[in-house]
């Protein structure tokens, strides 16, 4: 559980710094790979102007992060 919370915290902190500037006005989706000391998480990212959704699978457990820059809020869903 502590490992999962550490990964979530690092993702949220990364988003806070990565999207503090301007974002492009295009929509796209892409495969995503995040490497940490604990391993590799693969997923999918969906981006629209002011919005982003990332879906990851960590040790068989799905996680979804939704970022709404227009509302200045981030949700982390652990299913």
Secondary structure, 3 states (H helix, E strand, C coil): CHHHHHHHHHHHHHHHHHCCCCCCCCCEEEEEEEEECCEEEEEEEEEECCEEEEEEEECCEEEEEEEECCCCEEEEEEC
